[in-house]
């Protein structure tokens, strides 16, 4: 296990990313990462041993998006409650 939701990571591009969502899909962990300084810079990665590898399969990414949203829903609800 490399990271959990809300953790920050520095990737090989030297940018710092926050883990927006993490899921286990077909016995593999996938991560949805957002660059802290440029939130338009998104990464979808999977765990390969102790490394994160960027996901390049667009169909799989599309399939995973609703799962990422569902996994992060509780975290988003907590943040919305704190803003009221």
C-alpha positions in Angstrom: 0.0 0.0 0.0 1.6 3.2 -1.2 -0.8 5.9 0.1 -4.3 6.6 1.3 -6.9 9.3 0.4 -5.8 12.8 1.3 -2.1 11.8 1.5 0.4 13.7 -0.7 3.0 12.2 -3.0 5.8 13.6 -5.1 6.1 11.8 -8.4 8.9 11.5 -10.9 7.9 14.8 -12.5 8.7 16.5 -9.2 5.2 17.7 -8.7 3.3 17.1 -5.4 -0.1 15.3 -5.8 -2.9 14.7 -3.3 -4.7 11.3 -3.4 -8.2 12.3 -4.2 -9.5 8.7 -4.4 -8.2 5.2 -4.1 -9.9 2.0 -5.1 -9.3 -1.7 -5.3 -10.6 -3.0 -8.7 -9.9 -6.6 -9.8 -7.3 -7.1 -7.1 -5.3 -4.0 -8.1 -5.1 -0.6 -6.4 -5.8 2.4 -8.5 -5.3 6.1 -7.6 -6.8 9.3 -8.7 -4.2 12.1 -8.1 -4.4 15.9 -8.5 -1.4 18.2 -8.6 -1.5 20.5 -5.6 -0.2 23.5 -7.5 -2.1 22.9 -10.8 -5.4 21.1 -10.2 -5.8 20.7 -14.0 -2.9 18.2 -13.9 -4.6 14.9 -13.1 -3.0 11.4 -12.9 -4.7 8.0 -12.9 -2.3 5.4 -11.7 -2.1 1.9 -10.5 0.1 0.2 -7.9 2.9 -2.0 -9.2 4.9 -3.3 -6.2 6.1 -0.2 -4.5 5.6 2.1 -7.5 2.8 4.0 -9.1 2.5 3.6 -12.8 0.4 6.0 -14.9 -2.7 4.4 -16.4 -2.8 4.9 -20.1 -5.9 2.8 -20.9 -8.6 5.4 -21.5 -11.4 2.9 -21.5 -10.4 1.5 -18.1 -10.0 5.1 -16.8 -13.6 5.8 -17.9 -14.7 2.6 -16.2 -13.0 3.6 -13.0 -14.2 7.2 -12.7 -17.6 6.3 -11.1 -15.8 4.0 -8.7 -13.4 6.8 -7.7 -16.3 9.1 -7.1 -18.1 6.6 -5.0 -15.0 5.9 -2.9 -14.4 9.6 -2.2 -18.0 10.5 -1.5 -17.7 10.1 2.2 -14.6 12.3 2.3 -16.4 14.9 0.2 -19.5 14.8 2.4 -17.3 15.5 5.5 -15.6 18.5 3.8 -19.0 19.9 2.8 -20.3 19.6 6.4 -17.3 21.4 7.7 -17.9 24.3 5.3 -21.5 25.0 6.6 
